[in-house]
Amino acid sequence: MNKKIILYIACSLDGFIARKNHDISWLFMDQTYGFEEFEKSFGAAVMGRKTYDFSRQFSDPPFKGKKNFVLTSQRELYPASTDELIFCGYDDVIRYIKDGDDGEGIFLVGGVKLIADFINDNLLDEIVVAFHPLILGDGIPLFHGINKEVMLEYRGSEDFSTGLVKLKYLVKKQ
Ligand SMILES: NC(=O)c1ccc[n+]([C@@H]2O[C@H](COP(=O)([O-])OP(=O)(O)OC[C@H]3O[C@@H](n4cnc5c(N)ncnc54)[C@H](OP(=O)(O)O)[C@@H]3O)[C@@H](O)[C@H]2O)c1
């Protein structure tokens, strides 16, 4: 059985998750916008090494009490793994997703290649996007490298006085 995988991510109205230089200082930090609730629902987070390198300045591992999978091709990082921080390859994450019982959900953090790989491999179950009220014009895109059309089922939205709008979709499996 597969564990449920949810992409929960913030982006600009024009679809960028970070500036080209990886800067995300435009993200609203004045409140959690429901992330605190979401955090209780997942047992593991999966992120690219660059996202981890950025996140670790705030918390290392980024999500305490959870399994933090950090995808990297640098095998020399693997031995530094602990119970909560696991440096690994894509296949190791897939094994965790498919092994054992359904367990708690998995938070797909990003970035761009990981998101495309999960979609291309039919692994993603839900998408929550927190659109911020700005246009960046350029940057790291939310979706890039996806090799097929994907149908979504709209499951609701939430808007906030700051202008942030959160959209939730289920991914229709093909
Ligand atoms: N707006 C948001 O909510 C949000 C959310 C997440 C991230 N972000 C930001 O978005 C940016 C994402 O940057 P990004 O997409 O360029 O980088 P990324 O996905 O965070 O990291 C890319 C790195 O992950 C590793 N990787 C990815 N797929 C792999 C695979 N299949 N096998 C082995 N290793 C793999 C590689 O690490 P090695 O180079 O070590 O091999 C690769 O260089 C970051 O700045 C981050 O802070 C924003």
PDBQT file of the ligand as one rigid body, heavy atoms in Angstrom, charges set to zero:
ROOT
HETATM    1  N1  LIG A 201       7.818  28.364  -1.890  1.00  0.00    +0.000 N 
HETATM    2  C1  LIG A 201       7.904  27.247  -1.196  1.00  0.00    +0.000 C 
HETATM    3  O1  LIG A 201       6.967  26.861  -0.455  1.00  0.00    +0.000 OA
HETATM    4  C2  LIG A 201       9.140  26.406  -1.341  1.00  0.00    +0.000 A 
HETATM    5  C3  LIG A 201       9.078  25.050  -1.008  1.00  0.00    +0.000 A 
HETATM    6  C4  LIG A 201      10.212  24.265  -1.213  1.00  0.00    +0.000 A 
HETATM    7  C5  LIG A 201      11.377  24.843  -1.694  1.00  0.00    +0.000 A 
HETATM    8  N2  LIG A 201      11.384  26.175  -1.965  1.00  0.00    +0.000 N 
HETATM    9  C6  LIG A 201      12.593  26.801  -2.503  1.00  0.00    +0.000 C 
HETATM   10  O2  LIG A 201      12.624  26.437  -3.862  1.00  0.00    +0.000 OA
HETATM   11  C7  LIG A 201      13.965  26.206  -4.260  1.00  0.00    +0.000 C 
HETATM   12  C8  LIG A 201      14.040  24.807  -4.868  1.00  0.00    +0.000 C 
HETATM   13  O3  LIG A 201      15.202  24.729  -5.559  1.00  0.00    +0.000 OA
HETATM   14  P1  LIG A 201      15.517  23.546  -6.574  1.00  0.00    +0.000 P 
HETATM   15  O4  LIG A 201      14.266  23.000  -7.166  1.00  0.00    +0.000 OA
HETATM   16  O5  LIG A 201      16.584  24.092  -7.473  1.00  0.00    +0.000 OA
HETATM   17  O6  LIG A 201      16.252  22.520  -5.642  1.00  0.00    +0.000 OA
HETATM   18  P2  LIG A 201      15.844  21.280  -4.679  1.00  0.00    +0.000 P 
HETATM   19  O7  LIG A 201      14.881  20.362  -5.346  1.00  0.00    +0.000 OA
HETATM   20  O8  LIG A 201      15.524  21.773  -3.336  1.00  0.00    +0.000 OA
HETATM   21  O9  LIG A 201      17.272  20.562  -4.607  1.00  0.00    +0.000 OA
HETATM   22  C9  LIG A 201      17.859  20.050  -5.771  1.00  0.00    +0.000 C 
HETATM   23  C10 LIG A 201      18.842  19.001  -5.357  1.00  0.00    +0.000 C 
HETATM   24  O10 LIG A 201      18.137  17.895  -4.798  1.00  0.00    +0.000 OA
HETATM   25  C11 LIG A 201      18.799  16.694  -5.139  1.00  0.00    +0.000 C 
HETATM   26  N3  LIG A 201      17.904  15.856  -5.928  1.00  0.00    +0.000 N 
HETATM   27  C12 LIG A 201      16.732  16.189  -6.488  1.00  0.00    +0.000 A 
HETATM   28  N4  LIG A 201      16.185  15.116  -7.099  1.00  0.00    +0.000 NA
HETATM   29  C13 LIG A 201      17.036  14.092  -6.902  1.00  0.00    +0.000 A 
HETATM   30  C14 LIG A 201      17.037  12.712  -7.278  1.00  0.00    +0.000 A 
HETATM   31  N5  LIG A 201      16.038  12.159  -7.986  1.00  0.00    +0.000 N 
HETATM   32  N6  LIG A 201      18.061  11.938  -6.886  1.00  0.00    +0.000 NA
HETATM   33  C15 LIG A 201      19.095  12.454  -6.153  1.00  0.00    +0.000 A 
HETATM   34  N7  LIG A 201      19.150  13.751  -5.782  1.00  0.00    +0.000 NA
HETATM   35  C16 LIG A 201      18.135  14.543  -6.152  1.00  0.00    +0.000 A 
HETATM   36  C17 LIG A 201      20.074  17.094  -5.873  1.00  0.00    +0.000 C 
HETATM   37  O11 LIG A 201      21.012  17.313  -4.830  1.00  0.00    +0.000 OA
HETATM   38  P3  LIG A 201      22.623  17.175  -5.005  1.00  0.00    +0.000 P 
HETATM   39  O12 LIG A 201      23.017  18.384  -5.780  1.00  0.00    +0.000 OA
HETATM   40  O13 LIG A 201      23.122  17.180  -3.592  1.00  0.00    +0.000 OA
HETATM   41  O14 LIG A 201      22.833  15.882  -5.728  1.00  0.00    +0.000 OA
HETATM   42  C18 LIG A 201      19.667  18.429  -6.484  1.00  0.00    +0.000 C 
HETATM   43  O15 LIG A 201      20.745  19.265  -6.816  1.00  0.00    +0.000 OA
HETATM   44  C19 LIG A 201      14.826  26.408  -3.027  1.00  0.00    +0.000 C 
HETATM   45  O16 LIG A 201      15.340  27.695  -3.028  1.00  0.00    +0.000 OA
HETATM   46  C20 LIG A 201      13.861  26.292  -1.877  1.00  0.00    +0.000 C 
HETATM   47  O17 LIG A 201      14.221  27.043  -0.752  1.00  0.00    +0.000 OA
HETATM   48  C21 LIG A 201      10.303  26.967  -1.825  1.00  0.00    +0.000 A 
ENDROOT
TORSDOF 0
